Amino acid sequence: MKKRVKVLFFTGNRSEYGLLAPIIKRVSNDSEMEYRLIVSGAHLSKKYGNTVEEIENDGINIDYKIDIESSGSSDVDIVFEASDLIRKIGPILTREMPDYFFVLGDRYETFAAAQAAFFCKIPIVHSGGGNVTQGGCLDDTIRHLITKMSALHFVTCEVNGENIKKLGEESWRILISGSPAVETVLSENLLSMKSLEEEFGVSFNKPVILFTQHPVASSWEASRIQVRESLKALQETGYQVIITYPNTDAGGAEIIEEYKEWFEYDKFIFVENLGRIKYLSFMKYVNAVVGNSSSGLLETPIFKTPTVNIGNRQKGRIRSTNVIDVDYSATEIRNAVDRCINDSEFLKLVKESVNPFGDGQTSRIIVDTLKEYYQKESLLEKELK
């Protein structure tokens, strides 16, 4: 009997899992392949919504849970968490010895896991490389370091593929797959307006905003001040706002502390973790998405939803015509939200916005390629170009 291709997936964060889900499902349904899954990071943190439950509810089998006590408190915490993960994931890698180790994005947990796989001489497959975010984040550096360790690169668009070539990677390793976010949006059964209204107490007869703001790694000490400006602006609009919690980077805890000061304001609805389906469902129906999450650039063009992108966290990333960029200023944010609701010229641009990230075939392209390149001798033998 022919040996099945084994793929070991890693996820340490809710947003990352949402993008990995269609790929894991495609692998699990392929008779020539099998998968294992490692879950770590914020997924196992009650403070950040215990999002491991979303994976379990999706019916995806979790083979390993690695608890690294994600606190999001400081740079030093992240150093300890990353080193702890490397130490704990090593024995799993040597036990499983998969044909591929699959990672996505640019999280520090992902970087730590990829380092362990690299030293174990396991071919790393990276989805989401080649993005550029010049806004003072560590993401660019981490993302490019993962790229240099990886054997295969699945990119969301041609521009990102060219960026990877600039890093010296061979052309045959770079494959344009589009974003799995597009596949998720086009394939998932999203919830109705009525069901969201009943569960969260909102009314879509009036404007509704979806808000997520993460800390910026290079200036995480200012996270609380920055998010306070956003909350002031949203309060001044008088609109209903669904507010989701930040990620576990340094500064995340400070943002949550600021949220606590606003719990009594009745137009703000705080949710630790909406989960993939509810988050996308809100994105489909709200009047605007506000914050600094990559989802504001990646998924919103598919729904033709206006977006207010705050600060420099996503600077340099490809965006469509539905995005308004503003600084950490309550006045700028409030004015941008007003444009999203009332500016007919801008709303026309939003309706004409184009999704630049593929046609929803990402998981098929990835799985077909992994089977084709299986046991390719040159996967671990790089040449600089």
C-alpha positions as CSV (number, residue, x, y, z in Angstrom):
1,M,0.0,0.0,0.0
2,K,1.3,3.4,-1.0
3,K,2.4,5.5,2.0
4,R,0.2,8.5,2.7
5,V,1.7,12.0,2.8
6,K,1.8,13.2,6.4
7,V,1.3,16.9,7.1
8,L,1.8,18.3,10.6
9,F,0.0,21.6,11.1
10,F,0.7,24.1,13.8
11,T,-1.7,26.9,15.1
12,G,-1.2,29.2,18.0
13,N,-3.8,31.9,17.4
14,R,-7.5,32.3,16.4
15,S,-7.0,34.3,13.2
16,E,-4.3,31.9,12.0
17,Y,-6.5,28.9,12.6
18,G,-9.4,30.5,10.6
19,L,-7.1,30.6,7.6
20,L,-5.7,27.1,8.2
21,A,-9.1,25.4,8.6
22,P,-10.0,24.9,4.9
23,I,-6.5,23.5,4.2
24,I,-6.7,21.0,7.1
25,K,-10.1,19.9,6.0
26,R,-8.9,19.4,2.4
27,V,-6.0,17.3,3.6
28,S,-8.2,15.2,5.9
29,N,-10.6,14.4,3.1
30,D,-7.8,13.3,0.7
31,S,-7.2,9.5,0.7
32,E,-3.5,10.0,-0.2
33,M,-2.8,12.2,2.8
34,E,-3.1,12.4,6.5
35,Y,-2.6,15.1,9.1
36,R,-1.6,15.8,12.6
37,L,-2.4,19.0,14.5
38,I,-0.5,20.9,17.2
39,V,-2.5,23.6,19.1
40,S,-0.7,26.1,21.3
41,G,-0.5,29.8,22.3
42,A,-3.6,31.8,22.8
43,H,-5.9,28.9,21.8
44,L,-5.4,27.5,25.3
45,S,-5.8,30.7,27.2
46,K,-9.1,31.4,29.0
47,K,-8.1,35.1,29.1
48,Y,-8.2,35.2,25.3
49,G,-11.4,33.2,24.8
50,N,-10.2,29.6,25.0
51,T,-10.4,29.3,21.2
52,V,-9.4,25.7,21.1
53,E,-13.1,25.0,21.5
54,E,-13.7,26.4,18.0
55,I,-11.3,23.9,16.6
56,E,-13.0,21.1,18.5
57,N,-16.4,22.3,17.4
58,D,-15.3,22.2,13.7
59,G,-14.7,18.4,14.2
60,I,-11.0,18.8,13.6
61,N,-8.9,16.3,15.6
62,I,-6.2,17.9,17.8
63,D,-3.3,15.6,18.4
64,Y,-1.2,17.8,20.7
65,K,-1.9,20.7,23.0
66,I,1.2,22.7,24.1
67,D,0.5,25.2,26.8
68,I,3.0,28.1,26.9
69,E,0.9,30.3,29.2
70,S,0.4,33.2,26.7
71,S,0.2,36.4,28.8
72,G,0.8,39.2,26.3
73,S,2.3,41.2,29.0
74,S,5.8,42.1,27.8
75,D,8.7,41.4,25.4
76,V,10.3,39.2,28.0
77,D,7.2,37.1,28.3
78,I,7.3,36.5,24.6
79,V,10.9,35.4,24.8
80,F,10.1,32.8,27.5
81,E,7.0,31.6,25.6
82,A,8.9,31.2,22.3
83,S,11.7,29.3,24.0
84,D,9.2,27.1,26.0
85,L,7.4,26.2,22.7
86,I,10.7,25.2,21.0
87,R,11.6,23.0,23.9
88,K,8.2,21.3,24.0
89,I,7.6,20.9,20.3
90,G,10.9,19.2,19.6
91,P,10.0,15.7,20.9
92,I,6.7,15.8,18.9
93,L,8.5,16.6,15.7
94,T,11.0,13.8,16.2
95,R,8.2,11.4,17.1
96,E,6.0,12.2,14.1
97,M,8.7,13.0,11.5
98,P,6.1,14.3,9.0
99,D,6.7,14.8,5.3
100,Y,5.8,18.5,5.7
101,F,5.4,20.9,8.6
102,F,2.7,23.5,7.7
103,V,2.6,27.0,9.2
104,L,0.8,30.2,8.3
105,G,1.5,33.8,8.8
106,D,3.9,35.7,11.0
107,R,3.2,35.1,14.7
108,Y,6.0,34.7,17.1
109,E,4.6,31.2,18.1
110,T,4.7,30.2,14.5
111,F,8.3,31.4,14.2
112,A,9.3,29.4,17.2
113,A,7.6,26.2,15.9
114,A,9.2,26.7,12.5
115,Q,12.7,26.9,14.0
116,A,12.2,23.6,15.7
117,A,11.1,22.0,12.4
118,F,14.0,23.5,10.6
119,F,16.6,22.0,13.0
120,C,14.8,18.6,12.7
121,K,15.3,18.8,8.9
122,I,11.6,18.7,8.2
123,P,10.4,20.6,5.0
124,I,8.5,23.6,6.1
125,V,5.5,24.8,4.1
126,H,4.6,28.4,4.7
127,S,1.3,30.1,3.7
128,G,1.1,33.9,3.7
129,G,4.7,34.9,3.0
130,G,5.8,37.9,1.0
131,N,3.4,40.3,2.7
132,V,4.9,43.7,3.6
133,T,3.8,45.5,6.8
134,Q,6.1,48.5,7.3
135,G,4.3,49.9,10.3
136,G,6.9,49.4,13.0
137,C,5.8,45.7,13.6
138,L,8.1,42.7,14.1
139,D,5.8,40.9,11.7
140,D,7.9,41.6,8.5
141,T,11.1,40.3,10.0
142,I,9.4,37.2,11.5
143,R,7.6,36.5,8.3
144,H,10.7,36.8,6.2
145,L,12.7,34.6,8.6
146,I,10.0,31.9,8.3
147,T,10.3,32.3,4.5
148,K,14.0,31.7,4.6
149,M,13.5,28.5,6.6
150,S,10.7,27.2,4.4
151,A,10.9,24.8,1.5
152,L,7.6,25.8,-0.2
153,H,5.8,29.2,-0.2
154,F,2.1,29.6,-0.9
155,V,1.4,33.3,-1.5
156,T,-1.9,35.2,-1.7
157,C,-1.0,37.2,-4.8
158,E,1.7,37.8,-7.5
159,V,3.2,40.8,-5.8
160,N,3.9,38.8,-2.7
161,G,5.5,36.1,-4.8
162,E,7.8,38.7,-6.3
163,N,8.7,39.9,-2.8
164,I,9.8,36.4,-1.9
165,K,12.0,36.2,-5.0
166,K,13.7,39.4,-3.7
167,L,14.7,37.4,-0.7
168,G,16.6,35.0,-2.9
169,E,14.2,32.1,-3.1
170,E,14.0,29.9,-6.2
171,S,11.0,30.5,-8.4
172,W,9.9,26.8,-8.4
173,R,9.3,27.0,-4.6
174,I,6.8,29.9,-4.9
175,L,3.2,29.2,-5.8
176,I,0.3,31.6,-6.1
177,S,-2.5,30.0,-4.2
178,G,-4.6,33.0,-3.2
179,S,-5.8,33.5,0.4
180,P,-7.6,30.7,2.3
181,A,-9.7,33.6,3.7
182,V,-11.4,33.9,0.3
183,E,-12.1,30.2,0.3
184,T,-13.6,30.4,3.8
185,V,-15.9,33.3,2.9
186,L,-17.1,31.6,-0.2
187,S,-17.6,28.2,1.3
188,E,-18.9,28.7,4.8
189,N,-22.6,28.9,5.8
190,L,-22.7,32.3,7.5
191,L,-25.3,33.3,10.0
192,S,-28.3,35.5,9.3
193,M,-28.8,39.0,10.5
194,K,-31.7,37.8,12.7
195,S,-29.6,35.2,14.5
196,L,-26.8,37.8,15.2
197,E,-29.4,40.2,16.5
198,E,-31.0,37.7,18.8
199,E,-27.6,36.5,20.2
200,F,-25.9,39.8,20.6
201,G,-28.8,42.3,21.1
202,V,-27.9,44.5,18.2
203,S,-30.3,45.9,15.6
204,F,-29.2,46.2,11.9
205,N,-31.9,48.8,11.4
206,K,-29.3,51.2,12.8
207,P,-25.5,51.4,12.0
208,V,-23.4,48.6,13.5
209,I,-19.5,48.6,13.7
210,L,-17.2,45.7,14.0
211,F,-14.0,46.7,15.9
212,T,-10.7,44.9,16.6
213,Q,-7.5,46.6,17.6
214,H,-4.2,44.8,18.3
215,P,-1.0,46.2,19.9
216,V,1.9,47.2,17.6
217,A,5.0,45.3,18.7
218,S,7.5,48.2,18.3
219,S,5.3,50.6,20.4
220,W,3.3,48.2,22.6
221,E,3.6,50.5,25.7
222,A,1.3,52.9,23.9
223,S,-1.4,50.3,23.2
224,R,-3.8,51.5,25.9
225,I,-3.5,55.2,24.9
226,Q,-4.0,54.3,21.2
227,V,-7.1,52.1,21.8
228,R,-8.6,54.8,24.1
229,E,-8.6,57.2,21.1
230,S,-10.5,54.6,19.1
231,L,-13.1,54.0,21.8
232,K,-13.6,57.7,22.2
233,A,-14.3,58.1,18.5
234,L,-16.7,55.2,18.4
235,Q,-18.6,56.5,21.5
236,E,-19.0,59.9,19.8
237,T,-20.6,58.3,16.8
238,G,-23.4,56.8,19.0
239,Y,-23.4,53.6,16.9
240,Q,-23.6,50.0,18.1
241,V,-20.1,48.5,18.3
242,I,-19.1,44.8,18.5
243,I,-15.6,44.8,20.1
244,T,-13.4,41.7,20.0
245,Y,-10.3,41.2,22.2
246,P,-6.8,41.7,20.9
247,N,-4.2,39.0,20.3
248,T,-1.6,37.9,22.9
249,D,1.3,40.1,21.8
250,A,2.9,42.5,24.3
251,G,0.4,45.3,24.9
252,G,-2.7,43.0,24.6
253,A,-3.2,43.0,28.3
254,E,-3.1,46.8,28.4
255,I,-5.8,47.0,25.8
256,I,-8.1,44.7,27.8
257,E,-7.5,46.8,30.9
258,E,-8.7,49.8,28.9
259,Y,-11.8,47.9,27.7
260,K,-12.8,47.3,31.3
261,E,-13.2,51.1,31.7
262,W,-15.9,51.0,29.0
263,F,-17.9,47.9,30.1
264,E,-20.8,50.1,31.3
265,Y,-21.3,51.9,28.0
266,D,-24.4,50.3,26.6
267,K,-23.5,50.7,22.9
268,F,-20.3,48.7,23.3
269,I,-20.7,44.9,23.2
270,F,-17.4,43.2,24.2
271,V,-16.7,39.6,23.0
272,E,-13.5,37.8,23.9
273,N,-13.7,35.7,20.8
274,L,-16.5,35.6,18.2
275,G,-15.1,32.6,16.4
276,R,-14.6,32.4,12.6
277,I,-18.2,32.1,11.5
278,K,-19.7,34.8,13.7
279,Y,-16.9,37.2,12.9
280,L,-17.3,36.8,9.2
281,S,-21.1,37.0,9.5
282,F,-20.8,40.3,11.3
283,M,-18.3,41.5,8.6
284,K,-20.9,40.7,6.0
285,Y,-23.6,42.8,7.5
286,V,-22.0,45.7,9.5
287,N,-21.7,49.2,8.1
288,A,-18.0,49.3,8.7
289,V,-15.0,47.3,10.1
290,V,-12.7,49.5,12.2
291,G,-9.3,48.7,13.8
292,N,-5.9,47.4,12.7
293,S,-6.5,43.7,12.0
294,S,-5.3,42.3,8.7
295,S,-8.9,41.0,8.3
296,G,-9.9,44.6,7.6
297,L,-7.8,44.4,4.4
298,L,-8.0,40.8,3.5
299,E,-11.7,39.7,3.9
300,T,-13.7,43.0,3.7
301,P,-13.3,43.4,-0.1
302,I,-15.1,40.1,-0.6
303,F,-18.1,41.5,1.3
304,K,-17.8,45.1,-0.1
305,T,-17.7,46.3,3.5
306,P,-16.1,49.7,4.3
307,T,-13.0,49.6,6.4
308,V,-11.3,52.1,8.7
309,N,-7.6,51.1,9.2
310,I,-6.1,52.7,12.3
311,G,-2.4,53.5,12.7
312,N,0.6,51.9,10.9
313,R,0.2,48.2,11.8
314,Q,-0.8,47.3,8.2
315,K,1.3,49.9,6.5
316,G,2.6,48.6,3.1
317,R,0.1,45.7,2.9
318,I,-2.0,45.4,-0.3
319,R,-5.4,46.9,0.1
320,S,-8.5,47.6,-2.0
321,T,-10.6,50.8,-2.5
322,N,-12.8,50.0,0.5
323,V,-10.1,51.1,3.0
324,I,-9.7,54.5,4.7
325,D,-6.3,54.9,6.6
326,V,-6.2,57.1,9.7
327,D,-3.9,57.9,12.6
328,Y,-4.5,57.2,16.3
329,S,-6.8,60.2,16.5
330,A,-10.4,60.2,17.8
331,T,-11.3,63.0,15.3
332,E,-9.8,61.2,12.3
333,I,-11.4,57.9,13.3
334,R,-14.8,59.5,13.9
335,N,-14.7,61.3,10.5
336,A,-13.7,58.1,8.7
337,V,-16.5,56.2,10.3
338,D,-18.9,58.9,9.2
339,R,-17.6,58.5,5.6
340,C,-18.3,54.8,5.8
341,I,-21.9,55.5,6.7
342,N,-22.8,58.7,4.9
343,D,-20.4,59.4,2.1
344,S,-22.1,58.3,-1.2
345,E,-18.9,58.8,-3.3
346,F,-16.8,56.6,-0.9
347,L,-19.6,54.0,-0.7
348,K,-19.5,53.8,-4.5
349,L,-15.8,53.1,-4.4
350,V,-16.5,50.4,-1.8
351,K,-19.0,48.7,-4.1
352,E,-16.4,48.7,-6.9
353,S,-13.7,47.3,-4.7
354,V,-11.9,44.3,-6.0
355,N,-10.7,41.3,-4.1
356,P,-7.0,40.8,-5.0
357,F,-6.5,37.5,-3.1
358,G,-7.7,34.7,-5.4
359,D,-10.8,32.8,-6.3
360,G,-11.3,30.5,-3.4
361,Q,-9.3,27.5,-4.7
362,T,-6.4,27.9,-2.2
363,S,-6.7,24.5,-0.4
364,R,-7.0,22.6,-3.7
365,I,-3.8,24.3,-5.1
366,I,-1.9,23.6,-1.9
367,V,-2.9,19.9,-1.5
368,D,-2.2,19.1,-5.2
369,T,1.2,20.7,-4.9
370,L,2.1,18.9,-1.7
371,K,1.3,15.6,-3.4
372,E,3.3,16.5,-6.5
373,Y,6.4,17.7,-4.5
374,Y,6.3,14.8,-2.0
375,Q,9.8,13.4,-1.5
376,K,11.4,16.0,-3.9
377,E,15.0,15.7,-3.0
378,S,15.8,19.4,-3.5
379,L,13.2,20.6,-0.9
380,L,15.9,21.0,1.7
381,E,18.7,22.0,-0.7
382,K,18.4,25.7,-1.4
383,E,20.2,27.8,-3.9
384,L,20.2,31.6,-3.7
385,K,18.9,33.3,-6.8
